[in-house]
Amino acid sequence: MRGINIGYVNKIQVKYNYVLIKVNINVSSVLIPKNSLVETTQTGLLNDTVIDITPLQNISSQDIKNANVFAKSCVESLFLCHYDYIKGERGLNYDDLVRAATRISQRFDDPVLFNLVNILLQNTIAISNEFIELTDSIVDVAILIYDYLYQLFFSQM
């Protein structure tokens, strides 16, 4: 939890629509908020799988003082009780990363994509050249207007 090892996986049951994982928490003083994000994540070069528990809300010290995960009144608390369940999600996965990188590399290997990018760059250069010519023309017109107004107002004085 929050990057600290707080327990270990005791048992894994694979069902048709889900996987049930029993986790033992090493220290009874560790409180896990019911409003937490639970994800399985692969880390390291050997693809070690960990369960990340990230609390999604701030808990006050008063709530922590009153919490007892072993009491019957725990059901009404903000924390998971002893033998509670919480739904988790599949988090980051090395295999997904490899698949995504492969798809990206295959798309960049497409000659049609390179031709389209080349045409896009050529058109961008052409448009920028036209924009430079347009701004030069606007500057020329502004200078003519300035000269005309300057002569008009100062010739009357």
ChimeraX attribute file (.defattr): number of C-alpha atoms within 10 A of each C-alpha:
attribute: neighborCount
match mode: 1-to-1
recipient: residues
	/A:1	15
	/A:2	9
	/A:3	8
	/A:4	8
	/A:5	12
	/A:6	14
	/A:7	14
	/A:8	13
	/A:9	12
	/A:10	10
	/A:11	10
	/A:12	11
	/A:13	9
	/A:14	9
	/A:15	8
	/A:16	5
	/A:17	6
	/A:18	9
	/A:19	11
	/A:20	15
	/A:21	15
	/A:22	15
	/A:23	15
	/A:24	14
	/A:25	16
	/A:26	11
	/A:27	9
	/A:28	12
	/A:29	11
	/A:30	14
	/A:31	17
	/A:32	17
	/A:33	19
	/A:34	18
	/A:35	15
	/A:36	18
	/A:37	15
	/A:38	18
	/A:39	17
	/A:40	16
	/A:41	17
	/A:42	18
	/A:43	13
	/A:44	8
	/A:45	7
	/A:46	8
	/A:47	12
	/A:48	9
	/A:49	13
	/A:50	15
	/A:51	21
	/A:52	20
	/A:53	18
	/A:54	16
	/A:55	16
	/A:56	11
	/A:57	10
	/A:58	8
	/A:59	12
	/A:60	8
	/A:61	8
	/A:62	8
	/A:63	11
	/A:64	15
	/A:65	8
	/A:66	10
	/A:67	19
	/A:68	19
	/A:69	22
	/A:70	13
	/A:71	10
	/A:72	10
	/A:73	11
	/A:74	16
	/A:75	15
	/A:76	10
	/A:77	16
	/A:78	17
	/A:79	22
	/A:80	22
	/A:81	22
	/A:82	14
	/A:83	11
	/A:84	11
	/A:85	12
	/A:86	12
	/A:87	11
	/A:88	17
	/A:89	12
	/A:90	11
	/A:91	13
	/A:92	14
	/A:93	14
	/A:94	15
	/A:95	11
	/A:96	10
	/A:97	11
	/A:98	11
	/A:99	11
	/A:100	12
	/A:101	12
	/A:102	12
	/A:103	12
	/A:104	11
	/A:105	11
	/A:106	10
	/A:107	13
	/A:108	12
	/A:109	11
	/A:110	10
	/A:111	10
	/A:112	11
	/A:113	12
	/A:114	13
	/A:115	11
	/A:116	11
	/A:117	12
	/A:118	12
	/A:119	12
	/A:120	12
	/A:121	12
	/A:122	12
	/A:123	12
	/A:124	12
	/A:125	12
	/A:126	12
	/A:127	12
	/A:128	12
	/A:129	11
	/A:130	12
	/A:131	12
	/A:132	12
	/A:133	12
	/A:134	12
	/A:135	11
	/A:136	12
	/A:137	12
	/A:138	12
	/A:139	12
	/A:140	12
	/A:141	12
	/A:142	12
	/A:143	12
	/A:144	12
	/A:145	12
	/A:146	12
	/A:147	11
	/A:148	11
	/A:149	12
	/A:150	11
	/A:151	11
	/A:152	11
	/A:153	9
	/A:154	8
	/A:155	8
	/A:156	6
	/A:157	5
